[in-house]
Amino acid sequence: MSDLPRHSVAVAGIIIDTQRRALLLRRPENGRWEPPGGVLELHESITDGLRREVREETGLSVEPEALTGVYKNMTRGIVALTFRCRHLEGELTLNSEADAFRWVRPEEVTTMTNEVFAYRVLDAYRDDPAPVLRVHDGVNLIRP
């Protein structure tokens, strides 16, 4: 069993406000704009990990409303689950994982993020209840 490939599971929260804007944060280590999220810890549930990651990176408490996408980074073996979230309480707070925040409209997302993160955000705007499934190389989608 130890020869099996290892995967990690990550979560991302796409917080959409009443003006239909999504929250992005800028990562200080690389300057990239991304939705809040990160890797689940072994002991936590998916939604608990999502709430923890969003709170750690933004200062906001959220409620997941829908699983909107499942994405696999084929290069790194990371499976990411993305959820559309509703803001409950808290104030945006800069920290070691976010040196800026920006609320963006759907048409701004593709100019601020790489293709993979743009799809995660834009997929969260969909009204279709079924999550999308996509694979990528870490930057660009891998099309069938």
C-alpha positions as CSV (number, residue, x, y, z in Angstrom):
1,M,0.0,0.0,0.0
2,S,2.9,2.4,0.6
3,D,3.6,2.5,-3.1
4,L,0.3,4.2,-3.9
5,P,0.5,7.8,-5.2
6,R,-0.1,10.4,-2.5
7,H,-2.7,13.1,-3.0
8,S,-3.6,16.1,-0.9
9,V,-7.0,17.7,-0.7
10,A,-7.4,21.5,-0.8
11,V,-10.5,23.7,-0.4
12,A,-11.3,27.2,-1.7
13,G,-14.1,29.5,-0.7
14,I,-15.5,31.8,-3.4
15,I,-17.3,34.5,-1.4
16,I,-19.7,36.4,-3.6
17,D,-21.2,39.6,-2.1
18,T,-24.6,41.2,-2.8
19,Q,-23.2,43.1,-5.7
20,R,-22.1,39.8,-7.4
21,R,-18.4,40.5,-6.8
22,A,-16.0,37.7,-5.7
23,L,-13.3,38.2,-3.1
24,L,-9.7,37.6,-4.2
25,L,-6.6,37.9,-2.0
26,R,-3.0,38.6,-3.1
27,R,-0.4,36.1,-1.9
28,P,2.6,38.0,-0.6
29,E,5.1,35.2,-1.6
30,N,4.3,35.5,-5.3
31,G,2.0,38.4,-5.9
32,R,-0.8,36.3,-7.4
33,W,-4.5,37.0,-6.9
34,E,-6.4,33.9,-5.7
35,P,-9.6,33.0,-3.8
36,P,-8.9,32.1,-0.2
37,G,-8.2,28.5,0.6
38,G,-5.6,25.8,1.4
39,V,-4.9,22.2,2.3
40,L,-7.2,20.3,4.6
41,E,-5.7,18.9,7.8
42,L,-6.1,15.2,8.5
43,H,-8.4,15.6,11.5
44,E,-11.0,18.0,10.0
45,S,-14.1,17.7,7.9
46,I,-14.2,19.4,4.5
47,T,-16.5,22.2,5.6
48,D,-14.6,22.8,8.9
49,G,-11.4,23.0,6.9
50,L,-13.0,25.4,4.4
51,R,-14.2,27.7,7.2
52,R,-10.8,27.5,8.9
53,E,-8.8,28.4,5.8
54,V,-11.1,31.3,4.8
55,R,-11.0,32.7,8.4
56,E,-7.2,32.4,8.6
57,E,-6.6,34.1,5.3
58,T,-9.3,36.8,5.4
59,G,-10.7,37.2,8.9
60,L,-14.2,36.4,7.6
61,S,-16.6,33.7,8.9
62,V,-18.4,32.1,6.0
63,E,-21.1,29.5,5.3
64,P,-20.6,27.2,2.3
65,E,-23.7,27.3,0.1
66,A,-22.7,24.9,-2.8
67,L,-19.8,22.8,-4.0
68,T,-19.2,24.4,-7.4
69,G,-16.2,22.5,-8.7
70,V,-13.6,19.7,-8.2
71,Y,-10.2,20.4,-9.8
72,K,-7.2,18.1,-9.9
73,N,-3.7,19.4,-10.4
74,M,-2.1,16.6,-12.4
75,T,1.4,17.9,-11.8
76,R,1.3,18.1,-8.0
77,G,-1.5,15.5,-7.2
78,I,-3.7,18.1,-5.4
79,V,-7.5,17.7,-5.6
80,A,-9.2,21.0,-4.8
81,L,-12.9,21.4,-3.8
82,T,-14.3,24.8,-4.4
83,F,-17.4,26.2,-2.7
84,R,-19.5,29.2,-3.2
85,C,-19.8,30.9,0.2
86,R,-21.8,33.5,2.0
87,H,-20.2,35.9,4.4
88,L,-21.5,35.7,7.9
89,E,-19.4,38.1,10.0
90,G,-15.9,39.5,10.4
91,E,-13.7,42.1,8.8
92,L,-11.1,41.6,6.1
93,T,-7.7,41.5,7.9
94,L,-4.3,41.5,6.2
95,N,-2.0,38.7,7.4
96,S,1.0,36.6,6.3
97,E,-1.1,34.8,3.7
98,A,-2.8,37.9,2.2
99,D,-1.2,41.3,1.7
100,A,-4.3,42.8,-0.2
101,F,-7.9,42.0,-0.9
102,R,-10.1,43.0,-3.8
103,W,-13.8,42.4,-4.7
104,V,-13.9,41.7,-8.4
105,R,-16.7,41.4,-11.0
106,P,-16.7,38.2,-13.1
107,E,-15.3,40.1,-16.1
108,E,-12.3,41.2,-14.1
109,V,-11.3,37.7,-12.9
110,T,-9.6,36.5,-16.1
111,T,-7.2,39.5,-16.1
112,M,-6.2,39.1,-12.4
113,T,-5.7,35.4,-12.1
114,N,-4.3,32.5,-14.0
115,E,-6.6,30.3,-16.0
116,V,-7.1,27.7,-13.2
117,F,-8.1,30.2,-10.6
118,A,-10.3,32.1,-13.0
119,Y,-12.3,29.0,-13.7
120,R,-12.7,28.3,-10.0
121,V,-14.1,31.7,-9.4
122,L,-16.3,31.8,-12.6
123,D,-17.6,28.3,-12.0
124,A,-18.9,29.5,-8.6
125,Y,-21.2,32.0,-10.4
126,R,-23.0,29.1,-12.2
127,D,-26.6,28.3,-11.2
128,D,-26.2,24.7,-12.2
129,P,-26.4,22.6,-9.0
130,A,-23.9,20.0,-10.3
131,P,-20.2,20.9,-9.7
132,V,-17.9,21.0,-12.7
133,L,-14.9,18.6,-12.9
134,R,-11.7,19.9,-14.4
135,V,-8.0,18.9,-14.6
136,H,-5.0,21.2,-14.9
137,D,-1.3,21.5,-14.7
138,G,-1.2,24.1,-12.0
139,V,-1.7,27.1,-14.3
140,N,-3.7,26.0,-17.4
141,L,-6.6,23.6,-17.9
142,I,-5.9,20.3,-19.6
143,R,-8.5,19.8,-22.2
144,P,-9.7,16.4,-23.2
